[in-house]
Amino acid sequence: MLPFSRPSIGEEEIAEVVECLRSGWITTGPRCERFEREFAALCGARHAIAVSSGTAALHLALLAVGLGAGDEAVVPALTWPATANMVVACGAEPVFADIDPRTWNLDPESLARSLTPRTKAVIPVHFAGQPADLDAIRDVLRRAGREDIRIIEDAAHAAGAAYRGRPIGACAANGTIAACFSFHPIKNMTTGEGGMLATDDDELAARARLFKFHGVSRDAWRAYSGSGRPPTTYDVVLAGFKYNLTDIQASLGIHQLAKLRRFNARRAELARLYLGALSDVQGLVLPREAPYPCEHAWHLFAVLLPGERPRFIERMKGLGIGTGLHFEAVHLTSFYRARGWREGALPCAEDVCSRIVSLPLYPAMNEYDLADVAAAVREVLRDGG
């Protein structure tokens, strides 16, 4: 069985984990600090805060900008539920916007129609690793006289991507307040589970660090490692959470980060081969290049099918090939239907989400694997999907 995805874990990661276990310090500590420092350098960000998941990073960013009851945040309908769910977790209301038919990212014109006096944040998703048009999003807010609205990037797919020559995560340069990354095992780099919040805003970073560990104004590594004066007390300054990353996970992340550029280059090479191998398959819609300068991270190679998706997925599985469903239209899931969303509200997203499927893409794939996938796609679609 050729899987949809497989993490690329090398001997360096394994040795670092073993050394971490032997060190006696396995929770948040020196390896997390190193991972944060090196990730911030990669992004060109002032702060990088390691957390337990990309979802946690989103939650912290929204809490840190003060999103709460009575507020709204605009999110694209093509995304994993976490993007919208974390808005709800803050007590606010997600407002779904449509996607651009070419990039499948947030459509700026739909964003413009979604703004209300209650809008406090916009959360563009860099779908499949291709950056959303951040300048166009900022221009919409400027034309609406709403430059007070914070842009928080859902960069779960976009580690190593760049927009107009600027790394995703270089928030000040890109006109955003924060970027939230995921290190789930299927992502371009992994810590098993984990995430990172990048920001250039000192106040947001300070609040996010408090929210990530119970709202307690004390650092465990400095408190107990001998690297600082031991505390005689501690204070709780807000109602926080338990979102810290461990040094065991950071042991993976340190070496995955060092390999990220190579991983992404291989993904891009495989994507080019897919585009060539499938370009003449009738009815199959392939990913298209954005009409603005950007560097695609190629987290996913997603296509639109001409026929029934369930049958396609089952047939591909029968041929020994895994696929992924990225994603169902969030506004049409049961929870958001109960909040009033219905078919027809976001036609482009609804069409894309009804036909989208992701083909295998990971650095360890070889050209023969890809040829097998392409041949299987042709066979299944030739037989009617």
C-alpha positions, 0 to 999 in steps of 0.5 A: 500500500502506498500511503497518502503521507509518511513522515521522513524521520532520520537518524539525527532525529532518533539520536536527539530524542535518545539524548533528550531522554538520557538528559533527564529533562524531557518537558519544555526546556533547552531544546524547545528554546533552541527550536523556537530560536531557529524557527524564528530565524527561518521565518524572519520573525521576532518571536516563535512560540512552540506549542502542542499543536497548530490548533493551540497556536491559533487559539493562543493568537486569537486569545492574545488579540482579545477575540471574544463574545460579540466579535466575528472572525472571517475564515475561508470555508475550505479549511480544517475545522480548527480554523473556525472552531478556535473562533468559537472557543474564544466565544466569538462567531466565525463568518465563512467567506468563499475561496478564489477559483484559481488558488483555492485560498480566501477570495478577497472580494468575498472577504469584503462582503463578509466584513461587519462592524463586529469583525475583529480578525481575518484568518487566511489559510495558505491552502496546500502550502500556496500562500494567500494573497496577503496584500490583496487582503490588506487592501480590502481592509484598507478600502473598507476603512478597517485597518484595525482588523487583525490578520492571523495566518493559518499557516498549518500547510505553509512551513517554508513557503514565501509570499512576494519573496518574504517568508511566511512567518515574517509577520511585520513584513507581510502585514499580519499580526501572527502566523500559526504553523502545524507539525502534525505527522503529515505536515512538511516537517513534524514533531509528532504533534506540535505547532508554532506561533510566529509573531513580531508583536512583543505584546502578543508574544507575551500574552501568548506565552502566558496563555500557553502555560496556565496563565502562570508567570513562571518558567519551569526550565529557569525555575528548576534547571539551575539556570535562574534563581528558584522562585519562592512563589508564583502568580496566576495572571490569567486563565490559561491552558496547557499548550506547551511543547516538550523537549522530546518533541523539539528534539524531532523539530530541531532536525526536521527544521534543518531538513525543511528546505530539502523536503520542500524542494523534493515536494516541489519536484514531485508536484511538477512531475504530477502536473506533467503526468496528469495534464491530459486527463480529461475532466481532472482539475489540477492545482494552478499557480497563483497570479502573484509571486510566491513560493509554494510549500506543496504540503498537498497535491490536491485535485478536483475530480470529474466524478464521484469522490467516494467511489474514486477513493475506494477504487484507489484504495483497491489499487493500493494507493492512499488518498486524503480528503482536504477538505469538506466545506466547514460551513456545511458540517452539522455544527455550523449548519446548526448556526444557520449556514446552508448550501448556496452561500459560498458556491466556489468553496462548495463546488471545490469541496465536493470534488477535491481529493489529495494524492500521495505526496511526501519526500520519500516518494520516488518517480516509480511511486508517482507513476503508479499513482498517475496510472491508477488515477487514469485507470479509475477515471477511465472506468467512470470514477 
